[in-house]
Amino acid sequence: MRCWNNDEILEYLSGLRDRGHLDECPGCRSRVEEARGVFARRLVQPDVDAGFFAAQRAAVGSRIGRAPGRWLRVWTPALGATAAFLTLAMVTLMPPSKQEPLVSQDDREFYREIYASVQSEVPRAAQPIQELFDDSSKEN
């Protein structure tokens, strides 16, 4: 029986292989246990205080010559006020746009034609047929 290589051991630890070979091979069993120990040691997260990261940021900020976050505290209100002022100035000082009438003269004529055709007693599509009969009655 051949022993598992590193890829096969990783497959077993990932749940992709069954335990059958490990029951029969003590060498592979010890390699699997060793790999589990290595993974367990690497997965342990160090205990880090939240203040540690704040101190790190402050140290980096002091090295580059400014306090962390100062730019935001100083410029954000000024930029916000400038944006509000410009928006208010644009709304107040811009002349209102000239609105075109909703219905133009051409549209009015179009609607008059539609209204006239609706008001007639004979539908527009039937008028040519009616004229055929009217002409035949005039000829007789």
N, C-alpha and C positions, 0 to 999 in steps of 0.2 A: 504494500500500500504506500502510496506516495504522500508526503506531507504537503500541507497547504502553503502556497506562497503568500506574500504580503497582501496582494490584491484579494485573494480568496479570504484571508482573515478579515480584511476590511469589509468585504461583502457580508461575512457572517455577522460582524458587529453592526452593520447597517440593516440587518434583518433579511438579507437577500439569499442566505444559505441556511440549510437546516443543520441541526446539531449532530447528526449521525456520525460524521467523521471524528468529532471531538470525543465521543464516547469510547472510541477504539484507539485513539492516538494521544498518549500523554504529552508528547513533544508539542503538538499543535495546541493542546489544552493550555500548556504553560505559556506559549507565545500569545494566546488570546488573553490570558489573565494579565500578562505583562503589558499588552497594548491597552487594555482597560485601565490599568494603573496610570499609564502615560496620559491617556485622554482625561482621566479624572484630575490629574495634577494640572493639566493645561486649562481645564474648564473652570477652575477656581478663580473667581473674580477678587482682586485685591480690595480691601476695605478703604475707600477714599472718602474723606470728609468733603462736604459740599463747599466749605470755605476754601479748600485747597485750590479749586478751579478759579474762584474769585481772586484769590491772592496771585495766582499765575497771570490772570488777565491784567491785574493792576501792575505787576512787575513788568510785563511786556509793554504796557502803556507808558510807564515811567522811563523805560529804555528808549522809546521813540520820542519822548519829550512832551507828552500830553496825557491828560487823565482819560481813562476809558469812558466813552459815551459823551464826552463834552460837546462834540460837534452836534449831536442830536439835540441836546438840551438847549444849545444856544440858537441854532439855525432853524429848527422845526417851527417854532412859533412865528419867526420872522417870515419864513417862506409861506406859511399858512395865511398870515395876514396879507402878504403881497398878492397871493392868488385870489383871496376874497376881494381885495380892493380892485384888482384888474377885472374880475368877473362883474362886479357891481358897476364899474366904469363902462364896460362894454354894453351892459344891458341898458344903462341910463343914457349914455351919450350916442348910441347908434340910432340913426333915423329909422323910423318904422318902414318896412318894405311896402311898396305900393302893391296893394292886392288887386288883382284883376277880377272883374265881375265873374261870378260863378257861371253865368249863362251869357254867351256872346250873342251878337246880332244874328250870326248864321244859325246858332242854336235856336234862337227865338223863331226864325222862319221855319226851321225844321219842325219845331213843336206846333206851330200854327198849321202846317200841312197835315201833321198827324191828327191834330184835333179836328180839322175839316174832314179828313177821311173817316174818322170815327163817327162824326156827326151825320154823315150822309146815310140814307136809308139802305142803299145798295153797297155791299162790301166792294172794296176796290178791286179785288181779284175777280169779282163777278161782273164788273162793268163792261169789259170787252164782250163777254157773252151776251149781255143784255143789249149792247149796241148792235150785235149781229141780228138779234130778233127785231130790234127797233128799225133797222135799215130794211129788213125784209118786209116789214109791215108797211113801210113808206113806199116801197117799190110796187106793192100790189095795189 
